[in-house]
Amino acid sequence: LLYTIKFEVPAMSHYMNGGSALNGGGVNGGSGGPSFENSSHFPGFGTDAAHHGSEPERWPFMPIVPVISLSTTFKQSNPGEYEKYDYSRAGNPTRTAFEMCVAKMEGAEYGMAASSGLAATSLIINCLKAGDHILCCDDVYGGTNRYFNQVVANFGIEIDMVDPIDLSKFESKIRDNTTLVWLETPTNPMLKICDIKATVDMVNRRFSGKQKPIIVVDNTFATPYFQRPLSLGATIVLSSVTKYINGHTDVCMGVMCTNDKAIADKIQFMQKAVGGVPSPLDCYLALRGARTLHLRMRQHETNSLAVARWLETGEKSDYVLRVYHPGLASHPQHELAKRQMKGFSGMLSFVIKGGKDEASLFLKSLKVFALAESLGGYESLAELPSIMTHATVPAEQRAILGISDSLIRLSVGIEEPEDLIADLAHAFDVVYRKK
């Protein structure tokens, strides 16, 4: 650690409620942990993550680890005749291995990788046309908000951003020309839970007998280990691979998965026609990270719940006005989260007592948590969304959403939870005792 920890914290069992899901405690068992409607994780998830797409039989020389194919082009037997690949923008053996693995984890038939989460978003948007309408949830990744409102809106596509929690209000913004419904759940950074199935049912009812809109769910915060939107009726599930799926803060990528062949064909065409595809080396690294997703998410879940409970009820809770974590009983969509998800990731937000000055000093005083944007890596990160990840969201919209200068977002990593809590306690002491 960057300083000697001398802060006393209560026994971790007080906040972890018996430990992780692996030993019957934490979120899926033990004293005080939330009881999930579907308590077991998706069968075979870890085995699929470790092996699918990486089978040695896929190559004639039977490698245990998939090859990194750096070739940009491939020999053809006759003009226009080739085995599987012709040019690496359209497809690459290493990329295929990664796409197969993530598709399997999402319960999908088709997976399509992109060079970033926003590149994946743009490939989907390229399937639309001028005059179309996007209905989007109001609390989304700041880059998605910026892209939709400052780029996509300039090309004749109309966009409404509405609170998805009020489904009747959300439905009221549906139009005859709505071709895309965009959900993000849990949302970033307010951790709201969108009811995927209820939204899908509403859209299907409104467009009964008509061409239905594409329903996209950004699954970045939840990951396929905890939530499978396709099984709830979504058309496409999208993730920023940069975050949990890769998990090591060294790759920038995105991925889309679907069971709709026509949609997959369109996106695969866009990969070739528009670009925005990842390099073979990035695909190799992301595949290596994906193999341990299930192991990492268990620790992220355990740690984030310990931190959230400490922030809400611990000895420094007087300095915390509110904690946003769907695993807490105080979360307004806690029961929905337990029905829709199989656990929680390392993401949480909280409102610190005071304003921008207190929040900034708190963040600068952290030693184990790094003050940085992004999330989902093995390491713990902390940030101030109002002037970092969501700075481009208009101030009036941030005020409506609750993204104030006092809202701090944490990406809780896989370090020892007692060290994370001690670090937070130290930062609170700096702000409120040693100004």
Secondary structure, DSSP 8 states (H G I E B T S, - for coil): --S--------THHHHSSS-GGGT-GGGSSTT----TT-S--TTHHHHHHHTT--GGGSTT--SS------SB---SBTTB-SS-SBTTT--HHHHHHHHHHHHHHT-SEEEEESSHHHHHHHHHTT--TT-EEEEESS--HHHHHHHHHTGGGGT-EEEEE-TTSHHHHHHT--TTEEEEEEESS-TTT-----HHHHHHHHHHHTTTS---EEEEE-TTT-TTT--GGGGT-SEEEEETTTTTT-SS----EEEEES-HHHHHHHHHHHHHH-----HHHHHHHHHHHTTHHHHHHHHHHHHHHHHHHHHHSTTGGGEEEEE-TTSTTSTTHHHHHHH-S---SEEEEEESS-HHHHHHHHHT-SSSEE-S---SSS-EEE-GGGTTTTTS-HHHHHHHT--TTEEEEE--SS-HHHHHHHHHHHHHHHHH--
